[in-house]
Amino acid sequence: MLINFFCRHKPQTLTSRQTHETKGMLLGFVGVVMFSLTLPLTRIAVAELSPYFMTFGRSTLAGICALLLFVMTKPTLPSLF
């Protein structure tokens, strides 16, 4: 009886909304994994490098990555009205 249900059940096609949600969840998961690795890697790096170098290096690298992403995607600026 259960096998008969699965044989009659036709697979649904993914809608555009579902694919965007899946992509968003995947990108969110990747972001969480990347963020979770920052603390252990920072502890390792601070043992060898100056804490000030690590602080300013991380913020500079993040700023450069954000600037490159901004230049590559060329998003439109939001309007106030």
N, C-alpha and C positions, 0 to 999 in steps of 0.2 A: 504494500500500500504506500509506504514512504517512497520507495523507488519509483512507483508510478507517478507520484507528485512531482518528483524532480525531472522525470522524463517529459512530462507535459509542460513544465515551467520553461518559458522562453526567456533567454537572457535579456535584460534591459540594456538599452544603449545609454551611455553616459551623456548627460546634457552638458552644455557649456558651463553652467553654474557648478555642477559637480566636479568638473575638471579643474575649475579655478579654485574650488575649495580644497581639492586634493593637492594642488600645487602649493597653495598657501600653507596647508598643514605640513607638507614636506619641507618647505623653506623655513617654517617656524621650528621644526625639529632640528634641522641643520644648524640654525642659529643657537638653539639651546645647547647642542653638543659643542659647538665652537666656544660658546661662552663658558661652559663648564671646564674646558681645558685651560682657560687663561690663568686661574689661580695656581695650579701646580707648575705650569710652565714659568710663571712669574717668579715663584719661589726658587726654582732652579736657576733662572737667569740672574736673580739678585745675589745669589751666592757667588757669582763670578763677575758681575758688572755692578756699576754704581746704581743705587736706587733712583737717583735723579735722572740718569741716562735712560733707565727703563721707563720712568714716568713720562718724560718728554718724548722719548722715542715711540712709545705706544700711541700717545696722543697725536704725534705728527704723522705716523703711519695711518692712523684712522682718518685723519683729516685729508690726507692725500688720496686715500681710497674713496672717500666720500666725494671729493672734488672730481676725480676721474669718472665715477659713476654719474655724477651730475652732468659732466661735459658729454659723456657718451649717450645718455638717454635724452638730453635736452628737454626736460619737462617744462610745461607751461607754468608760469607763476600764477598763483590764485589771485582772483580779483577781489577787491573789497566790496564791490557793489554788484 
